[in-house]
Amino acid sequence: MSAGAVSPAELDARLERVRGRMRDAELTGLVVADPANIYYLSGYNAWSFYTPQILFVPLEGAPVLAMREMDALGAHRTAVRYAEDVLGYPERLVHRPDDHPMAWVAEQLRERGHATPGRVGFEGDAHFFAVRSFLALRDGIPEWDLVESRELVNWVRLVKSDWEIAQMRLAGRVASGAMRAAIDAIEEGRPLNELAAEVMAAQARGVEGADGDYPAIVPMFLYGDGADTPHLTWTAEKFAANSAASIELAGAHRRYHAPLARSVSLGAPSRDLDRLAGATVEGLNAALAELRPGNTPADVTAAWDAVLARYGLEKKSRLGYSIGIGYPPDWGERTVSIRRDDTTELQENMTFHVIAGMWMTGYGFEVSESIRVAPGGADVLTDAPRKLIVKES
């Protein structure tokens, strides 16, 4: 086990919490396909998720890792649990139209006694659990009544352990360093793709005491007229004087993510942008104060909405979402959202990306923080000026 890796005892505790939810859902087994959830339960971490891989969790007995043979041979390099006897499907099954690896995995699970009748959950929203994987398991083990698991493991991940919070803090430091690199690199005439290169180098490099990992999403640059359009990446367009960009990135450490967004104006901002920035930051501050145990995302959103209403503004999209472990293509946990209709009770050590993005017509402003829910309000994990950042052109 590498230095600083999660302990076997913590993994065992996670498994027991998952099995508790399985019992509540009357499941006799669970097919885990999301690489973040496989990592959460076993420690296994490699760029192998583009081919079918699962962790099968029976209600009793040892979970079983199953993946491509070449990855199974090296699973012990990262997996803290379940690496002793990994199922590795033959290379001949990779990318074949007439056969599928999960059919082979189903046969192996049957030989191990797991093809017993019962309700078995599957992760229907996992990005890397393909329809063919589902069909192969369904046809290979017809005794199973396959039911959608409704993000069962993701909900277990919602409240972080102290070890996980420590990883999130380190990820926050990496994010803060990457944002500083982005801001420092902005200058008139510099292409956006060069800014992206600076950010990605900083994300990989990390900072002293916190090495960087690859983020689940590439850096995003909403620039010029495109500042009103979320989720843009970058072009070779050159940064011009008296223009602005919103930058959204994440720091990653041991797969834990801390996203961070800021907007930068090169030269004096327009009056509209300056006003929007002031209202957005004020609203974010009000929301962060409400992120404490016992409140709900609806309470947090109400504080934000009250500020925006005074300025005649409204945000239709959600204000944030739960974060933690991330693999491409997303760093969100797909559980709690900070929005008006979410009444989940907040608990200490939940972690969120609170993103106050306001996209108008022809311009926009973003400011976000990665936070831990704490008794006194948000415990902010990132470090950047919480304002519209203005640089001289």
KOLMITI-330641 format. One record per residue (C-alpha): residue in one letter; x, y, z. Coordinates in steps of 0.5 Angstrom, whole numbers, padded with zeros to 4 digits, always signed. Layout:
BEGIN
AXYZ;...
REM end
This chain:
BEGIN
M+0000+0000+0000;S+0003+0007-0002;A+0004+0012+0003;G-0002+0016+0005;A-0007+0011+0002;V-0013+0010+0005;S-0013+0005+0010;P-0016-0002+0009;A-0020-0001+0016;E-0023+0005+0012;L-0025+0001+0006;D-0028-0004+0010;A-0033+0001+0014;R-0035+0004+0007;L-0037-0003+0005;E-0041-0004+0011;R-0045+0002+0010;V-0046+0000+0003;R-0049-0006+0005;G-0053-0003+0010;R-0056+0001+0004;M-0057-0005+0000;R-0061-0009+0006;D-0065-0003+0006;A-0066-0003-0001;E-0067-0011-0001;L-0061-0012-0005;T-0057-0019-0005;G-0052-0016-0010;L-0049-0010-0013;V-0046-0009-0019;V-0041-0003-0019;A-0039+0000-0025;D-0037+0008-0024;P-0030+0008-0023;A-0030+0013-0017;N-0035+0008-0014;I-0030+0002-0015;Y-0024+0007-0012;Y-0028+0009-0006;L-0029+0001-0004;S-0023-0002-0007;G-0017+0003-0008;Y-0017+0001-0015;N-0014+0007-0019;A-0012+0006-0027;W-0014+0009-0033;S-0018+0003-0035;F-0025+0005-0035;Y-0026+0006-0042;T-0026-0002-0043;P-0032-0006-0038;Q-0030-0007-0031;I-0034-0008-0025;L-0034-0009-0017;F-0039-0014-0016;V-0041-0013-0008;P-0045-0019-0006;L-0049-0018+0001;E-0045-0023+0004;G-0037-0025+0002;A-0032-0022-0001;P-0033-0017-0007;V-0030-0019-0014;L-0026-0014-0018;A-0027-0016-0026;M-0023-0012-0031;R-0019-0013-0037;E-0014-0018-0036;M-0008-0013-0037;D-0011-0009-0032;A-0012-0015-0027;L-0005-0017-0027;G-0003-0010-0024;A-0009-0009-0020;H-0005-0010-0014;R-0001-0004-0015;T-0007+0001-0013;A-0012-0003-0010;V-0012-0004-0003;R-0018-0009-0002;Y-0020-0015-0007;A-0014-0015-0011;E-0012-0022-0009;D-0016-0026-0014;V-0019-0021-0020;L-0022-0023-0026;G-0019-0022-0032;Y-0022-0023-0038;P-0018-0025-0044;E-0016-0020-0049;R-0020-0023-0055;L-0026-0020-0052;V-0024-0013-0053;H-0028-0009-0058;R-0032-0015-0061;P-0038-0014-0064;D-0040-0021-0063;D-0038-0022-0056;H-0038-0018-0050;P-0033-0018-0044;M-0039-0018-0039;A-0041-0025-0042;W-0035-0028-0039;V-0035-0024-0033;A-0042-0027-0032;E-0040-0034-0033;Q-0034-0033-0028;L-0039-0030-0023;R-0043-0036-0024;E-0038-0041-0022;R-0036-0037-0016;G-0043-0038-0014;H-0046-0031-0015;A-0052-0033-0020;T-0057-0034-0014;P-0064-0031-0015;G-0065-0024-0012;R-0065-0017-0013;V-0058-0014-0016;G-0057-0007-0017;F-0054-0004-0022;E-0051+0003-0023;G-0055+0006-0029;D-0053+0013-0029;A-0045+0011-0029;H-0042+0014-0035;F-0038+0007-0037;F-0043+0002-0035;A-0045+0001-0043;V-0052-0002-0045;R-0048-0008-0048;S-0045-0009-0041;F-0052-0009-0038;L-0055-0014-0043;A-0049-0019-0042;L-0050-0019-0035;R-0058-0020-0036;D-0057-0025-0041;G-0051-0029-0037;I-0055-0029-0030;P-0062-0029-0032;E-0063-0031-0024;W-0062-0024-0022;D-0067-0019-0022;L-0063-0013-0024;V-0066-0006-0021;E-0063+0001-0022;S-0059+0002-0016;R-0061+0010-0015;E-0054+0012-0014;L-0053+0008-0008;V-0046+0008-0007;N-0046+0015-0009;W-0050+0017-0003;V-0046+0013+0002;R-0040+0018-0001;L-0044+0024+0001;V-0041+0025+0008;K-0033+0025+0008;S-0029+0022+0013;D-0023+0026+0016;W-0018+0022+0012;E-0023+0024+0006;I-0023+0032+0008;A-0015+0032+0009;Q-0015+0030+0001;M-0020+0035-0001;R-0016+0040+0003;L-0010+0038-0001;A-0014+0038-0008;G-0016+0045-0006;R-0009+0048-0005;V-0008+0045-0012;A-0014+0048-0015;S-0012+0055-0012;G-0005+0054-0015;A-0008+0053-0021;M-0012+0059-0021;R-0006+0063-0019;A-0003+0061-0025;A-0008+0062-0030;I-0009+0069-0027;D-0002+0071-0027;A-0001+0068-0035;I-0007+0073-0037;E-0004+0078-0042;E-0006+0082-0048;G-0004+0078-0054;R-0004+0071-0051;P-0008+0066-0054;L-0013+0062-0049;N-0010+0055-0051;E-0003+0058-0048;L-0007+0060-0042;A-0010+0053-0042;A-0003+0050-0042;E-0001+0054-0036;V-0007+0051-0032;M-0006+0044-0034;A+0001+0044-0032;A+0000+0047-0025;Q-0006+0042-0024;A-0001+0036-0025;R+0005+0040-0022;G+0001+0041-0015;V+0004+0045-0010;E+0009+0044-0004;G+0006+0038+0000;A+0000+0037-0005;D+0002+0033-0011;G-0003+0034-0017;D-0007+0029-0020;Y-0011+0029-0027;P-0018+0033-0027;A-0024+0030-0029;I-0026+0036-0033;V-0021+0040-0037;P-0020+0047-0035;M-0026+0052-0038;F-0025+0059-0041;L-0031+0063-0042;Y-0028+0069-0046;G-0031+0075-0049;D-0038+0074-0052;G-0038+0067-0050;A-0037+0069-0043;D-0045+0068-0043;T-0044+0061-0045;P-0043+0056-0040;H-0038+0050-0041;L-0034+0052-0046;T-0027+0050-0047;W-0022+0054-0050;T-0019+0057-0057;A-0013+0060-0060;E-0017+0067-0059;K-0012+0072-0056;F-0014+0076-0050;A-0015+0083-0052;A-0015+0089-0047;N-0021+0091-0044;S-0024+0084-0045;A-0026+0079-0039;A-0026+0071-0038;S-0029+0067-0033;I-0024+0061-0031;E-0027+0054-0028;L-0022+0049-0026;A-0021+0044-0021;G-0015+0041-0017;A-0015+0034-0016;H-0011+0030-0011;R-0011+0022-0010;R-0018+0023-0015;Y-0021+0028-0010;H-0023+0034-0013;A-0024+0041-0011;P-0027+0046-0017;L-0026+0053-0017;A-0028+0059-0021;R-0026+0066-0022;S-0027+0072-0027;V-0022+0076-0029;S-0022+0083-0033;L-0016+0085-0037;G-0017+0093-0036;A-0023+0096-0033;P-0029+0092-0033;S-0036+0095-0036;R-0041+0098-0031;D-0046+0092-0033;L-0040+0087-0031;D-0038+0090-0025;R-0045+0091-0022;L-0046+0083-0024;A-0040+0081-0020;G-0042+0085-0014;A-0049+0082-0013;T-0046+0075-0015;V-0041+0076-0009;E-0046+0078-0004;G-0050+0073-0006;L-0045+0067-0005;N-0043+0070+0001;A-0050+0070+0004;A-0051+0062+0001;L-0044+0060+0004;A-0046+0063+0011;E-0052+0058+0011;L-0048+0052+0009;R-0048+0049+0016;P-0051+0042+0019;G-0059+0042+0020;N-0060+0047+0014;T-0062+0044+0007;P-0060+0046+0000;A-0067+0050+0000;D-0065+0054+0006;V-0058+0056+0002;T-0061+0057-0004;A-0066+0062-0001;A-0061+0066+0002;W-0058+0067-0005;D-0064+0068-0008;A-0066+0074-0003;V-0060+0078-0005;L-0061+0077-0012;A-0068+0079-0012;R-0065+0086-0009;Y-0061+0087-0016;G-0067+0085-0020;L-0063+0078-0022;E-0065+0071-0022;K-0061+0064-0023;K-0065+0059-0026;S-0059+0053-0026;R-0057+0050-0019;L-0052+0054-0014;G-0048+0048-0013;Y-0047+0040-0012;S-0044+0035-0008;I-0036+0033-0010;G-0031+0029-0008;I-0028+0023-0012;G-0028+0024-0019;Y-0026+0021-0026;P-0028+0024-0033;P-0032+0026-0035;D-0035+0029-0029;W-0033+0031-0022;G-0040+0032-0019;E-0042+0026-0014;R-0049+0026-0017;T-0053+0026-0011;V-0055+0033-0007;S-0056+0039-0011;I-0056+0046-0008;R-0063+0049-0011;R-0070+0051-0009;D-0073+0044-0008;D-0067+0040-0005;T-0069+0039+0002;T-0063+0034+0004;E-0061+0035+0011;L-0054+0038+0011;Q-0049+0034+0015;E-0042+0036+0018;N-0037+0034+0013;M-0041+0034+0007;T-0037+0037+0001;F-0040+0042-0004;H-0038+0046-0010;V-0042+0052-0010;I-0042+0056-0016;A-0045+0063-0017;G-0045+0063-0024;M-0049+0068-0028;W-0049+0068-0035;M-0053+0074-0038;T-0053+0076-0046;G-0046+0078-0048;Y-0042+0077-0042;G-0042+0073-0035;F-0039+0073-0028;E-0037+0066-0025;V-0035+0066-0017;S-0034+0059-0014;E-0032+0055-0008;S-0031+0048-0006;I-0033+0048+0001;R-0034+0043+0007;V-0040+0044+0011;A-0038+0046+0018;P-0042+0048+0025;G-0041+0056+0023;G-0042+0055+0016;A-0038+0054+0010;D-0031+0051+0011;V-0028+0054+0005;L-0022+0049+0002;T-0020+0054-0004;D-0016+0060-0004;A-0017+0066-0009;P-0020+0073-0008;R-0027+0073-0008;K-0029+0078-0013;L-0028+0080-0020;I-0021+0080-0021;V-0018+0086-0025;K-0011+0086-0028;E-0008+0092-0032;S-0008+0092-0039;
REM end
